[in-house]
Amino acid sequence: MKTGIFICHCGHNIKHTVDVKKLSTYFKMFPSVTVSEDYPFVCSEPGQDMIKDSIEKHGLDRVIIASCTPSLHQELFKDLLKKSDLNPFLLRRVGIREHCSWVGDDVDKNTEKAIRLIKAGLYSSSHYVPLEEKRVDVTKSALIIGGGVSGLSAAVFLSKMGMQVYLVEKEAELGGHTRNLKNIWPIGEDGTLIIEEMEKELQGRENVEIFTSTTISSFEGSFGNYEAVLLTRAGEKRIVAGGVIVAIGFSPFDPQIKPELAYGIDKRIITTMDFERSIDALSLPENPRIAILHCVGSRDEQIGKPYCSRVCCINALRVADTVKEKYKDSYVESFYMDVRAHPRGGEEFFEDTQEKGVLFTRSNIAEIIPGSKGVLVRGEDTLFNELFEREFDLVVLSIGMSPPEDNRLISSLLKITLDKDKFFLEAHVKLRPYDTAVKGIFIAGACSGPKDIEESINHGRASATKLYGFLNLGYAFVEPFIAFVDMKRCSGCRMCEKACVAKAIKFDETKRLVHVEEAACMGCGLCNATCPSSAIGLRGYLDNVIDDEISALVEAV
Amino acid sequence: MSEDKTDKNQEIIGFACSFCTFKASEMAGSLRMKYPDGVRLVQVPCSSRVDPAFVIKSILEGADGAFVAGCHPGDCHFIKGNYFTRRKIAALKEMFDAFSMKDKLRLFWVSAAEARRFVEKVTGMYNEIKEKKNAGKTN
């Protein structure tokens, strides 16, 4: 066996806490290791060339790349092996950055750990066999869950590119929250107009099917051929989609979770959403006194929402601005922690509102008490360290974004992950910001974290572009990590058949043996761990691969 | 000789599901969270791939502890792989208990977003095993 080990410095990322020179010299003494090199950036063009040259020069048949985590640059290195006429499944990645150099500071200990990790790769890769990626046909259609701005913009893009689009919306009409907004930052346009514009683009297109008042009852299949059952008003409908975009938006924070704010008890305490809807219906005195509270349902550890909702500062400023425009002599006081007026032009707008006479008080609000004459706001001024009580005619709560109501349902249906704040989690925050961990399922809009309308549209289009790139070829390759049966060992006990969740294992009555239906196998390895006679194995994760990995990790260096 | 054994770093082998816990460990790395260097992971496609024999093998070959970690119940990418794991590890724990080494085996659920939880869990387990070992040394 001729193994090549390539150790990446990753600039200083790995080098400064792992003795890479020691590693490359250490591995030279193994008889099965032909090449052992360290290099500043293995993923760079010259780094790749070096690997390619080594493979050709020495006829390597195993390549171990010790660098960043396996999920990063995996495709890059697989392609590199393919270009060198080597089966890409003879590649082994060892994560000495995320699992070693970044989690400890001690150089000696880290170097020892890196040796163990690379050794585990070396031992286990000796059992690797060349595998073939299976080609599957991909249905050129997309299921978009959620008909808000991000879902609609994704649908418009995909339908223009000629893709069949199924757009599913829970509510009776499209548009989500945007439809209810009267005054959209920064142009001041009516949200309905934006939605209608997008609807107009979808109308009359043959390749778009819109299902309103529809929910999804079941979802199965794999990339390229997902099958979903939609519960429409007319009954059930089964559709096949190549990929999915989840764009289910957000739920506005419900201030009733914080009873000290007295929301819902008195109609003089409203949210920014209520204010949008009923600005003209408010019966205010001639020179009203108005309090605006920032960060309601954001940056609040106590209710489990430590994140910034991004849009609520600008909403609060807009309320202040609108009131000042309408009532010149009004008294508007804004109670804030920080003002994060993040979108373009936000800071300038913040200054404008200050010039218009809105008073900004940095404070923590303790409680709001509705009284007969006015609403009493009680809190602490955190700049002057003093307590205050003031009476207002109206209190506006600038509410943040909470995760969508259906997040749990959708995540368990589609098997995609939620992050710690219960929004959907992307596969990689920088390198794969639109993908989920499941191939062919993308996220768009505020369901992956608070976003304003502009960002949601961008996110929707970006996900649509990514999905289009996935589906456009009409075929895809699936990983060959599936189970197989060693007929000589199989005793026909049918334990694996009972265990298999995917129902991929079939029993042959005449031969009294089992066999695996390759198309149905998901590759979890449960059958492998269940089989009492080790007759069934999972490609890529064979028993001896993991056994040798364990041995390498614990054996004395 | 025995001093050598106790002074040596504790070693813990973790079997991490590639969809949740392994992702969490990657995230812990990129967030530069620190955890003991004795914690070493084996990537498995699903926690249900972990044959109890792997756990026993790790302990027999000298690991001070082993853990199996996967997605939270109900979140399994393979629908209900982790339910099988839960049953299997519960049975294995009974067996470990009979040999008074129940502490050497843990099962925990860490989702892909819970890097902090991953670090807390592995560090906690590491330190407990270390304490037990050091207590044994003084007696």
Interface residues (C-beta under 8 A of the other chain):
Chain A: T69 P70 S71 G95 R97 E98 H99 C100 W102 V103 G104 D105 D106 K109 N110 E112 K113 R116 L117 A120 S411 S412 K415 T417 L418 D419 K420 L425 A437 V438 F481 A499 V501 A502 M522 G523 C524 G525 L526 N528 A529 T530 L538 Y541 D543 I546 D547 E549 I550 S551 L553 V554 E555 A556
Chain B: N9 E11 I13 F19 C20 K23 S25 E26 A28 G29 S30 R32 M33 K34 Y35 P36 D37 R40 L41 V42 Q43 V44 P45 C46 S48 R49 V50 D51 P52 F54 K57 S58 E61 G62 A63 C71 G74 D75 C76 H77 F78 I79 K80 G81 F84 K88 S111 A112 A113 E114 R116
